[in-house]
């Protein structure tokens, strides 16, 4: 992998995730540096 490669992040999917602790926002995204999918679970703004 080239050290000069610019980071690119693409959101594949997002959804609300209701739990007993409140509603979270879930994001599935991919970045080009490690060529993997990632999951972010967000509470609040």
PyMOL Python script that loads the backbone (N, CA, C, O; Angstrom):
from pymol import cmd

cmd.read_pdbstr("""\
ATOM      1  N   UNK A   1       0.851  -1.182   0.000  1.00  0.00           N
ATOM      2  CA  UNK A   1       0.000   0.000   0.000  1.00  0.00           C
ATOM      3  C   UNK A   1       0.892   1.237   0.000  1.00  0.00           C
ATOM      4  O   UNK A   1       1.882   1.302   0.729  1.00  0.00           O
ATOM      5  N   UNK A   2       0.541   2.187  -0.799  1.00  0.00           N
ATOM      6  CA  UNK A   2       1.312   3.422  -0.918  1.00  0.00           C
ATOM      7  C   UNK A   2       1.070   4.323   0.284  1.00  0.00           C
ATOM      8  O   UNK A   2      -0.064   4.452   0.746  1.00  0.00           O
ATOM      9  N   UNK A   3       2.124   4.945   0.792  1.00  0.00           N
ATOM     10  CA  UNK A   3       1.990   5.875   1.910  1.00  0.00           C
ATOM     11  C   UNK A   3       1.281   7.155   1.485  1.00  0.00           C
ATOM     12  O   UNK A   3       0.801   7.908   2.331  1.00  0.00           O
ATOM     13  N   UNK A   4       1.213   7.407   0.177  1.00  0.00           N
ATOM     14  CA  UNK A   4       0.578   8.617  -0.335  1.00  0.00           C
ATOM     15  C   UNK A   4      -0.916   8.444  -0.585  1.00  0.00           C
ATOM     16  O   UNK A   4      -1.570   9.379  -1.046  1.00  0.00           O
ATOM     17  N   UNK A   5      -1.461   7.286  -0.295  1.00  0.00           N
ATOM     18  CA  UNK A   5      -2.876   7.012  -0.550  1.00  0.00           C
ATOM     19  C   UNK A   5      -3.753   7.877   0.357  1.00  0.00           C
ATOM     20  O   UNK A   5      -3.550   7.923   1.570  1.00  0.00           O
ATOM     21  N   UNK A   6      -4.719   8.555  -0.239  1.00  0.00           N
ATOM     22  CA  UNK A   6      -5.620   9.427   0.506  1.00  0.00           C
ATOM     23  C   UNK A   6      -6.780   8.613   1.073  1.00  0.00           C
ATOM     24  O   UNK A   6      -7.344   7.762   0.385  1.00  0.00           O
ATOM     25  N   UNK A   7      -7.130   8.877   2.327  1.00  0.00           N
ATOM     26  CA  UNK A   7      -8.218   8.173   2.994  1.00  0.00           C
ATOM     27  C   UNK A   7      -9.553   8.488   2.333  1.00  0.00           C
ATOM     28  O   UNK A   7      -9.868   9.645   2.056  1.00  0.00           O
ATOM     29  N   UNK A   8     -10.319   7.452   2.090  1.00  0.00           N
ATOM     30  CA  UNK A   8     -11.676   7.583   1.570  1.00  0.00           C
ATOM     31  C   UNK A   8     -12.582   6.689   2.412  1.00  0.00           C
ATOM     32  O   UNK A   8     -12.328   5.491   2.540  1.00  0.00           O
ATOM     33  N   UNK A   9     -13.640   7.268   2.987  1.00  0.00           N
ATOM     34  CA  UNK A   9     -14.582   6.522   3.822  1.00  0.00           C
ATOM     35  C   UNK A   9     -15.959   6.616   3.186  1.00  0.00           C
ATOM     36  O   UNK A   9     -16.421   7.702   2.838  1.00  0.00           O
ATOM     37  N   UNK A  10     -16.613   5.461   3.036  1.00  0.00           N
ATOM     38  CA  UNK A  10     -17.942   5.416   2.430  1.00  0.00           C
ATOM     39  C   UNK A  10     -18.895   4.715   3.389  1.00  0.00           C
ATOM     40  O   UNK A  10     -18.622   3.599   3.831  1.00  0.00           O
ATOM     41  N   UNK A  11     -20.018   5.365   3.715  1.00  0.00           N
ATOM     42  CA  UNK A  11     -21.039   4.743   4.549  1.00  0.00           C
ATOM     43  C   UNK A  11     -21.857   3.811   3.667  1.00  0.00           C
ATOM     44  O   UNK A  11     -22.423   4.238   2.660  1.00  0.00           O
ATOM     45  N   UNK A  12     -21.919   2.534   4.048  1.00  0.00           N
ATOM     46  CA  UNK A  12     -22.691   1.541   3.300  1.00  0.00           C
ATOM     47  C   UNK A  12     -24.137   1.496   3.769  1.00  0.00           C
ATOM     48  O   UNK A  12     -25.055   1.337   2.965  1.00  0.00           O
ATOM     49  N   UNK A  13     -24.334   1.636   5.084  1.00  0.00           N
ATOM     50  CA  UNK A  13     -25.673   1.481   5.645  1.00  0.00           C
ATOM     51  C   UNK A  13     -25.742   2.198   6.983  1.00  0.00           C
ATOM     52  O   UNK A  13     -24.732   2.354   7.669  1.00  0.00           O
ATOM     53  N   UNK A  14     -26.941   2.632   7.348  1.00  0.00           N
ATOM     54  CA  UNK A  14     -27.162   3.213   8.670  1.00  0.00           C
ATOM     55  C   UNK A  14     -28.577   2.896   9.110  1.00  0.00           C
ATOM     56  O   UNK A  14     -29.481   2.755   8.287  1.00  0.00           O
ATOM     57  N   UNK A  15     -28.757   2.785  10.424  1.00  0.00           N
ATOM     58  CA  UNK A  15     -30.057   2.396  10.949  1.00  0.00           C
ATOM     59  C   UNK A  15     -30.156   2.778  12.415  1.00  0.00           C
ATOM     60  O   UNK A  15     -29.141   2.976  13.082  1.00  0.00           O
ATOM     61  N   UNK A  16     -31.388   2.883  12.917  1.00  0.00           N
ATOM     62  CA  UNK A  16     -31.620   3.057  14.344  1.00  0.00           C
ATOM     63  C   UNK A  16     -31.572   1.696  15.018  1.00  0.00           C
ATOM     64  O   UNK A  16     -32.007   0.694  14.451  1.00  0.00           O
ATOM     65  N   UNK A  17     -31.039   1.670  16.232  1.00  0.00           N
ATOM     66  CA  UNK A  17     -30.960   0.448  17.019  1.00  0.00           C
ATOM     67  C   UNK A  17     -31.576   0.721  18.392  1.00  0.00           C
ATOM     68  O   UNK A  17     -30.889   1.211  19.288  1.00  0.00           O
ATOM     69  N   UNK A  18     -32.868   0.408  18.567  1.00  0.00           N
ATOM     70  CA  UNK A  18     -33.497   0.633  19.868  1.00  0.00           C
ATOM     71  C   UNK A  18     -33.029  -0.420  20.881  1.00  0.00           C
ATOM     72  O   UNK A  18     -33.012  -1.616  20.587  1.00  0.00           O
ATOM     73  N   UNK A  19     -32.650   0.046  22.076  1.00  0.00           N
ATOM     74  CA  UNK A  19     -32.235  -0.852  23.155  1.00  0.00           C
ATOM     75  C   UNK A  19     -32.894  -0.389  24.445  1.00  0.00           C
ATOM     76  O   UNK A  19     -33.544   0.656  24.468  1.00  0.00           O
ATOM     77  N   UNK A  20     -32.736  -1.143  25.504  1.00  0.00           N
ATOM     78  CA  UNK A  20     -33.287  -0.730  26.799  1.00  0.00           C
ATOM     79  C   UNK A  20     -32.536   0.479  27.364  1.00  0.00           C
ATOM     80  O   UNK A  20     -32.997   1.107  28.317  1.00  0.00           O
ATOM     81  N   UNK A  21     -31.384   0.803  26.779  1.00  0.00           N
ATOM     82  CA  UNK A  21     -30.579   1.952  27.204  1.00  0.00           C
ATOM     83  C   UNK A  21     -30.832   3.181  26.340  1.00  0.00           C
ATOM     84  O   UNK A  21     -30.163   4.202  26.498  1.00  0.00           O
ATOM     85  N   UNK A  22     -31.789   3.086  25.435  1.00  0.00           N
ATOM     86  CA  UNK A  22     -32.093   4.183  24.525  1.00  0.00           C
ATOM     87  C   UNK A  22     -31.830   3.767  23.087  1.00  0.00           C
ATOM     88  O   UNK A  22     -31.400   2.646  22.815  1.00  0.00           O
ATOM     89  N   UNK A  23     -32.094   4.685  22.179  1.00  0.00           N
ATOM     90  CA  UNK A  23     -31.898   4.406  20.761  1.00  0.00           C
ATOM     91  C   UNK A  23     -30.511   4.858  20.319  1.00  0.00           C
ATOM     92  O   UNK A  23     -30.103   5.991  20.574  1.00  0.00           O
ATOM     93  N   UNK A  24     -29.809   3.973  19.665  1.00  0.00           N
ATOM     94  CA  UNK A  24     -28.491   4.246  19.119  1.00  0.00           C
ATOM     95  C   UNK A  24     -28.604   4.336  17.602  1.00  0.00           C
ATOM     96  O   UNK A  24     -29.556   3.824  17.013  1.00  0.00           O
ATOM     97  N   UNK A  25     -27.647   4.977  16.983  1.00  0.00           N
ATOM     98  CA  UNK A  25     -27.557   5.022  15.526  1.00  0.00           C
ATOM     99  C   UNK A  25     -26.376   4.139  15.141  1.00  0.00           C
ATOM    100  O   UNK A  25     -25.282   4.289  15.686  1.00  0.00           O
ATOM    101  N   UNK A  26     -26.592   3.223  14.209  1.00  0.00           N
ATOM    102  CA  UNK A  26     -25.561   2.281  13.780  1.00  0.00           C
ATOM    103  C   UNK A  26     -25.152   2.611  12.351  1.00  0.00           C
ATOM    104  O   UNK A  26     -26.004   2.787  11.480  1.00  0.00           O
ATOM    105  N   UNK A  27     -23.850   2.693  12.114  1.00  0.00           N
ATOM    106  CA  UNK A  27     -23.305   2.984  10.781  1.00  0.00           C
ATOM    107  C   UNK A  27     -22.353   1.865  10.379  1.00  0.00           C
ATOM    108  O   UNK A  27     -21.476   1.479  11.152  1.00  0.00           O
ATOM    109  N   UNK A  28     -22.526   1.352   9.175  1.00  0.00           N
ATOM    110  CA  UNK A  28     -21.577   0.407   8.587  1.00  0.00           C
ATOM    111  C   UNK A  28     -20.838   1.173   7.502  1.00  0.00           C
ATOM    112  O   UNK A  28     -21.457   1.748   6.606  1.00  0.00           O
ATOM    113  N   UNK A  29     -19.512   1.179   7.585  1.00  0.00           N
ATOM    114  CA  UNK A  29     -18.744   1.936   6.606  1.00  0.00           C
ATOM    115  C   UNK A  29     -17.495   1.174   6.186  1.00  0.00           C
ATOM    116  O   UNK A  29     -17.083   0.215   6.840  1.00  0.00           O
ATOM    117  N   UNK A  30     -16.911   1.610   5.101  1.00  0.00           N
ATOM    118  CA  UNK A  30     -15.718   0.987   4.522  1.00  0.00           C
ATOM    119  C   UNK A  30     -14.684   2.075   4.291  1.00  0.00           C
ATOM    120  O   UNK A  30     -15.023   3.182   3.873  1.00  0.00           O
ATOM    121  N   UNK A  31     -13.429   1.762   4.561  1.00  0.00           N
ATOM    122  CA  UNK A  31     -12.368   2.708   4.192  1.00  0.00           C
ATOM    123  C   UNK A  31     -11.367   2.008   3.286  1.00  0.00           C
ATOM    124  O   UNK A  31     -11.181   0.793   3.359  1.00  0.00           O
ATOM    125  N   UNK A  32     -10.737   2.784   2.446  1.00  0.00           N
ATOM    126  CA  UNK A  32      -9.842   2.231   1.434  1.00  0.00           C
ATOM    127  C   UNK A  32      -8.432   1.936   1.955  1.00  0.00           C
ATOM    128  O   UNK A  32      -7.645   1.312   1.244  1.00  0.00           O
ATOM    129  N   UNK A  33      -8.096   2.360   3.159  1.00  0.00           N
ATOM    130  CA  UNK A  33      -6.735   2.129   3.658  1.00  0.00           C
ATOM    131  C   UNK A  33      -6.526   0.692   4.123  1.00  0.00           C
ATOM    132  O   UNK A  33      -5.482   0.098   3.851  1.00  0.00           O
ATOM    133  N   UNK A  34      -7.519   0.123   4.827  1.00  0.00           N
ATOM    134  CA  UNK A  34      -7.378  -1.275   5.254  1.00  0.00           C
ATOM    135  C   UNK A  34      -8.323  -2.207   4.497  1.00  0.00           C
ATOM    136  O   UNK A  34      -8.293  -3.421   4.698  1.00  0.00           O
ATOM    137  N   UNK A  35      -9.165  -1.639   3.624  1.00  0.00           N
ATOM    138  CA  UNK A  35     -10.084  -2.406   2.772  1.00  0.00           C
ATOM    139  C   UNK A  35     -10.984  -3.329   3.587  1.00  0.00           C
ATOM    140  O   UNK A  35     -11.221  -4.477   3.209  1.00  0.00           O
ATOM    141  N   UNK A  36     -11.491  -2.803   4.731  1.00  0.00           N
ATOM    142  CA  UNK A  36     -12.378  -3.574   5.607  1.00  0.00           C
ATOM    143  C   UNK A  36     -13.633  -2.770   5.907  1.00  0.00           C
ATOM    144  O   UNK A  36     -13.660  -1.547   5.771  1.00  0.00           O
ATOM    145  N   UNK A  37     -14.674  -3.492   6.320  1.00  0.00           N
ATOM    146  CA  UNK A  37     -15.883  -2.837   6.790  1.00  0.00           C
ATOM    147  C   UNK A  37     -15.752  -2.617   8.297  1.00  0.00           C
ATOM    148  O   UNK A  37     -15.106  -3.394   9.000  1.00  0.00           O
ATOM    149  N   UNK A  38     -16.379  -1.540   8.776  1.00  0.00           N
ATOM    150  CA  UNK A  38     -16.342  -1.192  10.193  1.00  0.00           C
ATOM    151  C   UNK A  38     -17.744  -0.843  10.649  1.00  0.00           C
ATOM    152  O   UNK A  38     -18.607  -0.519   9.833  1.00  0.00           O
ATOM    153  N   UNK A  39     -17.971  -0.908  11.952  1.00  0.00           N
ATOM    154  CA  UNK A  39     -19.270  -0.607  12.540  1.00  0.00           C
ATOM    155  C   UNK A  39     -19.082   0.458  13.608  1.00  0.00           C
ATOM    156  O   UNK A  39     -18.217   0.336  14.475  1.00  0.00           O
ATOM    157  N   UNK A  40     -19.895   1.502  13.540  1.00  0.00           N
ATOM    158  CA  UNK A  40     -19.889   2.537  14.571  1.00  0.00           C
ATOM    159  C   UNK A  40     -21.267   2.553  15.215  1.00  0.00           C
ATOM    160  O   UNK A  40     -22.279   2.602  14.517  1.00  0.00           O
ATOM    161  N   UNK A  41     -21.310   2.513  16.548  1.00  0.00           N
ATOM    162  CA  UNK A  41     -22.558   2.601  17.299  1.00  0.00           C
ATOM    163  C   UNK A  41     -22.516   3.926  18.041  1.00  0.00           C
ATOM    164  O   UNK A  41     -21.641   4.150  18.877  1.00  0.00           O
ATOM    165  N   UNK A  42     -23.481   4.820  17.730  1.00  0.00           N
ATOM    166  CA  UNK A  42     -23.438   6.198  18.206  1.00  0.00           C
ATOM    167  C   UNK A  42     -24.654   6.481  19.077  1.00  0.00           C
ATOM    168  O   UNK A  42     -25.780   6.144  18.711  1.00  0.00           O
ATOM    169  N   UNK A  43     -24.423   7.099  20.230  1.00  0.00           N
ATOM    170  CA  UNK A  43     -25.496   7.550  21.118  1.00  0.00           C
ATOM    171  C   UNK A  43     -25.383   9.056  21.245  1.00  0.00           C
ATOM    172  O   UNK A  43     -24.341   9.565  21.659  1.00  0.00           O
ATOM    173  N   UNK A  44     -26.432   9.772  20.898  1.00  0.00           N
ATOM    174  CA  UNK A  44     -26.413  11.231  20.979  1.00  0.00           C
ATOM    175  C   UNK A  44     -25.893  11.854  19.703  1.00  0.00           C
ATOM    176  O   UNK A  44     -25.765  11.197  18.670  1.00  0.00           O
ATOM    177  N   UNK A  45     -25.593  13.151  19.803  1.00  0.00           N
ATOM    178  CA  UNK A  45     -25.155  13.895  18.614  1.00  0.00           C
ATOM    179  C   UNK A  45     -23.686  13.738  18.328  1.00  0.00           C
ATOM    180  O   UNK A  45     -23.182  14.307  17.360  1.00  0.00           O
TER     181      UNK A  45
END
""", "prot")
cmd.dss("prot")
cmd.show_as("cartoon", "prot")
cmd.util.cbc("prot")
cmd.orient("prot")
